[in-house]
Every structure is written in structure tokens, then in C-alpha cells.
């Protein structure tokens, strides 16, 4: 077509001007070889159109004539990739042959009806990078007019939105995966849900398989699969590397928008968290129409992270639920145990308390004072045990839903005053003022009198226990439509951090000063439950050092049953609630007793225990008592005792605090200390010996054993004092009398004869065989003491070796099961001051639970000598070696 003479358009040299790279290429191109002919023959409209395209920085393309000859700018050149610059002057239908099916209709429509189009996110298949690529463009097609106004071609403006479309799609999939995982505890069900979510995006995930481990080091096992038949992927793999070897091309899977074969997959570990082994692996197919570039790899990593997080959460949730179920089962078992034990205890308690009560009621005046006192002691502590059993049963019954409040019309002010009065004597002996203010209520109240008794007594007893100076106020009144009971004290108070857990069962405030460590932690928990059964609430307000106020609010209620008025509370309940109350009236040591062995200071916060030990020791010792470590320290400074016998768990200064204080003071450093405690276990005993205690005895104990240990400790103490001048004291020490001979403990069974080991003058040796019974320990102790003493060993060292050997023998008796011979063999060798003792049983080792352990064992023996234990199927041999003094660096 010849140019219009009236409107020639730009000169040939100006058509491609503007400095663009594509303009220079087009200027050098031989257009005479194309359907549009040489530039000089172009119409003005084509020249203007080409110049406009080249001047734009937005991707633009112009096709001219029926052969769709192409003209495009630099921005468009980057979109077609490797097709540039070959596409210049070529037919658009040929250049974009793979995508023409999508472009034909909008292009031809724009040229035929002269109507521009707008198509967002148009999917196009391009082969611009050497593979069939999934791409997306937002395009607009418009007619291109010739000089005469006719449609001569097509003008298109486009921009690629592939990255945006793919990113949004992948983001939606990640969201679907996280949503599908949910809060599931079955990780295999979770894997199935994840794969169903992955199936919603086959363009990015044409196939996937989730493999999970059953634990650290366990193989991978397939949990779920999508996009491929299950039999085509391995069901398990030792490692993720094995999965990477799967021949993906042979799976026959197609993917992408054009249905091309999937030939590549990635395998990603499912991280178990920092420092943990992977919980599995994720195999994901790669789309054949997207390059595995950095963005695709990041998407895979995020996907694996989502799946791994879901699996870890599922396992944590399952573990937490298992723990919760285990705790619930443990709680049920504990509740059942308490119920069973409590029921079993009631019968023997009845048979104990009944006869004792009857004996005191019928013959109390005729009994000797010592017998009457002991029966009274047994009765008091039996009643305490009965109260604890009743509390346990009450709690178990409430938790099982078998207890309901049976309300009866009650003169609540009078009854509350009587209940509070039960503890008046205990409060007054503690130097406290107990004020009870219970004026008449505006209308009758109905309560379960048995439950109300427990509520009032527990709150007032706690107030007495934790108040040292000041007063306790018990007030009953009415507020709105409720009865309000307030128990206030000027006691030690409760830290704010402890208040939320104060009414939980078995909870006790740590390190809180109190008159005693006695208690189970059930009292306040029971109060809350009993108040709740009345439809009420209990609250506490407290400030450390100021005091506490417990407030109980219950509705006035209506009677559920007709019942007689409650009986007056028995006075004995006060003793059952206050085991620290020291008003026992024990008689002093009889005047006609033999000369005392020395002075023993008994330190225990339980008044009955102090009284019992006083009566036990007073025939042989001068006994003084203290209720806690602080009181004991004042007493020791005044008159130094020969032995201190102390409990461990006491309010204020406990047993270990007392021991440290005694050892830190030069005047009391040499005072021997024996710990007598309810704490059991090897660790407790070793803790005591490590702190410097001279001996350690766990409750319950035998009186003969306690007396024997006290005598032994006194012997050792006097031996040390004889070696050097005594430490100065502020008061004279009671002169010790000669020790009486020890009582003979008869053997429970005969000792088996063993051919004696020849005993030359040096070394000394012996071998004994004893029945595997606890009664064999005393004869072993006697024989070993005689042998070691004859060998010339120091008394302290003899004592240590006796203790270690008897512990080893006790273990042999208690731990050996199914013995081939029911005996314990003991061999002793003493050579040049070095001692070796071998204790051997003939059974298989049997572990004991910590609750059965009374503080003995290898840890205790190790405090005195070098211990070697060699177990075998036919017996265990324990060797105790004590080197000659000085050989170990001492």
C-alpha cells in the first residue's frame, strides 16, 4: 500500500527512532521480505502505530494485515523470552502457536466487530524457556485502523501476572492445609486430611505422600497419599534419601494445566522441632509446567513446615490427652485407694478405740498413773487417726457424688459458739484471745450439722495453728439472704501467690511458720467442698504478717428432714485437732530409777511424740523437751545436753537448721545429734549424714533400737571427748554414769556352722552363715563388734563398719528372692588395720519401692566405707572396704 501523499506520516528514518533496543533491531530488519513490504511503502497509520508501540514502556504488540505481521516493543520482548527477536516481522499465529487457541477468539473479535476486550489472568501456554510453561497475562485487544478508517490489524496491551496468580494459589493451599489439620490427636487421620487439602491444588501439587515415624530412629511409614495409586509408592522407607530414589517418571502421573507427565518430585523432612529428630517426610510432585525455582522451593518448605507443625501438634495433643487421662485414672485410683484404705482402717480403729475408751471409763481411777497416761495417749492419737480417716472418706464420697447435704433446722449461733469453744482451751494455752460473736439470726437456718461442724472446726483450728500472737475472732451474722461466718486471725498470713491454690486438696503453703508441721492439706479443701454442698462460697483475704480472714456464705436454706437438735461437741475433738497442744501432764522420771546415762534433749513439734519419748527415755536419761529448733537452741545454750534427739520437719527452725546451728557454734559443735523422723528413703538418710548428723532413725521405730542407738552415740561422743579437752560451755554438763551392759537379744534362729577360716595372729579373719531372716541381724552385730574390737579398731570405726555391714545384711534379707539357699554368708578380714567385709546372699535381686525404704541401702553404706555390689542370677555380693587410717588421705 502506497503512503498517503497528503499525510505521509513519519519519515522512514523516524519510524524506529527513540533509542529502544527493539527499535534498532526493527530498523535493521529487512521488511521487504514481509507482507507489509519496505518501510517506505508503509501507510501513515502503520508508521504512527509502530512509533507509538516502540515509545511505550508498557508491553505492547501490533499485528498488521491478514498475515498478522508482528511489531512489539522492549517490554513485550521480555515476555516472550527466547522467541525474541525471531518474532519480529513474523506471523503472530506462528510465533504463539501453542497459545493461539486462547488468543484467537479475542483477537479476531476485536478486528471483526471493532470492540476492545479486557481479559484478566488469561492462561497461556508458552514455550519461551524450553518447556511448556504455565503463564498468566492480563490483556486488552483493540482494532488497529488504516489510513482510510478500515481495520488493518490488532493492537494489544498486556502484562504478565503469572507470579501473582501462582503465589495467591499457593497461599490459599497453605491456608487450606493449616485449616484441615485442625486440632487432631490421631496423626494418621491428620495426614489424610492434609492430603485431601493438597488435592485441591493439583497444579502445584500433582501428587503427594505423607510418611511418618513412630519414634526416634524408627523407619518412615506411609500415612496418606494423593494423586497416585497407593501401590505405586513404597509403603515404608528407612530414610528420606530412599524416597528421593523413587522413579517419579514411571508413576504415570500427569499434572499442570496442560496434562503433561510429572517427572520430578521433592522429598522434604518434617521437622520435629529444635534439636529433635524429624517426625516424618513429605514427598511432593513438581508441576511439569513450572520451573523448580527459588519461589517453588520456598513454597515446598512452607508446605512441609505446615504439615510438620500439624503432626507435632497432634502428637503433643495426643500426649497431653494421654497424660490427662493417666492423671484422671491416677486420681480415680487414688480416690478408690483412699476409700478402700479408710474403710479398712475403720474396723481396727473401732476395735482399738472402743476397748481403750471402755477401759478408761470403767477402770481409769484404778489404773496406775503410768498406764492411764499411756492409754490416754493412745486414745488421743487414735481419735486423730479416726478424724483423718473420716475426712478422707468424706472427700472420697463428695468426689464420687454420693454425698449430699441433709439440712435440718438448727440454732446455728448457739451451735457455732459451742464448736468454736472446743478449741478455746488450746487457744488460751497458746496465749491467744478467742472471741466468739454469734448473735441470734433474723430467721432460722437449716444446715447439715455434721458438715457445719467440720467447717467451723477446720477454720478455727487453722487459725490457732498459724497465729502466734494476738487474737482469733469467730463471727456469725446475716447478709442479704445468706448466713455469713467469718474467722479472722492476727497470724502469719498467706502470700498472694499461694491464695489461688489454697483450697486445693493436699496443698500446703511452703515454708509457712506454724505451731506444727502436722496436717494433710485436706482441711481447707474439705471446707470448700462442704460449703459448696450447701450452695455457698468460701473466700479468703490475707496479708503476710497481718493475718487472714476466711468468709463462708451459705443460704439460710430450708430443712430437708426433721431431726433432733445436734448434740454438744465432744471436748476430745479439740485434742484431735491440735496435736501440737502441750498439756499432757506426764510424770517426771521416777525417783527410784538408776543413775541417768546422761541428758537427752528431745525436739519435736508433736506434743504426744515428745511425751512418748519422755516416758520411753526417762528411766535411763534425764530428759528435756523443746517444741521446735529455736526453742532447742535456747535450751542448749543454757545447759548443754549429752545427746540431741530431733525431728526433721518442724515449723520455724527445722531439724537440719538446728543441726547447722549446733555445728556452727564452738560450744555445741561436739554435741551428738540423732535425727528421728517420718521422712524415709536412702536420700533422706544420706542428706542427714552429709549434714553432720551422728545417727538417723526413721519412724516407725522400735524402742529397743532407739535406746541402743542413743547409747552407741553417747559412747562415741565420750570417746571423742576423752581424746582431747572438752569445749567450754555456759553451764556444767551432767556427769555421765558408767554404761550398763546391753540387753541380750536372743537369736530368732540358730546360726549355721561354717568351717572357720584359720585365724593367725595377723591377719584376723572369720566366716559366718546366718539364716536369711531379719532376726539374724542382732547376732551378726554382736559377733562383728567383738571381732573388730579384738582386732584393735577404734570405736568410731567399729560403729561405722557395724552400721554398713548390718545395712548390707538387711538388704540381703529383704531383696533376695527365690534363694537357692536361705542363708546370708558373711566373711571378714582385718589385715594391718585395713578391713574387708563380704556379705553374700543366694537369691535374685528384688527392688523395693521408695515408700518401703526406711533410709538404708548402698547410698547409706557409702557414707562409711567403699562399697562394691556385684549382682548375679545366683546371688549378690556386697564388699565393704575400709582402708587403714591414713591410706585414704585422712
Beta strands, then each sheet from edge to edge (+ up, - down):
strand 1: 60-64
strand 2: 69-72
strand 3: 119-126
strand 4: 133-145
strand 5: 151-160
strand 6: 208-212
strand 7: 220-226
strand 8: 236-237
strand 9: 254-255
strand 10: 260-261
strand 11: 265-270
strand 12: 280-285
strand 13: 408-410
strand 14: 433-438
strand 15: 445-447
strand 16: 471-479
strand 17: 482-489
strand 18: 537-543
strand 19: 547-555
strand 20: 599-603
strand 21: 622-626
strand 22: 643-646
strand 23: 672-677
strand 24: 695-698
strand 25: 764-771
strand 26: 816-817
strand 27: 823-831
strand 28: 834-840
strand 29: 844-845
strand 30: 866-872
strand 31: 875-882
sheet 1: 2+ 1- 5+ 4- 3+
sheet 2: 8+ 7- 6+ 12- 11+
sheet 3: 9+ 10-
sheet 4: 13+ 15-
sheet 5: 14+ 16+ 17- 19+ 18-
sheet 6: 21+ 20+ 22+ 23+ 24+
sheet 7: 25+ 27- 28+ 31- 30+
sheet 8: 26+ 29-
end
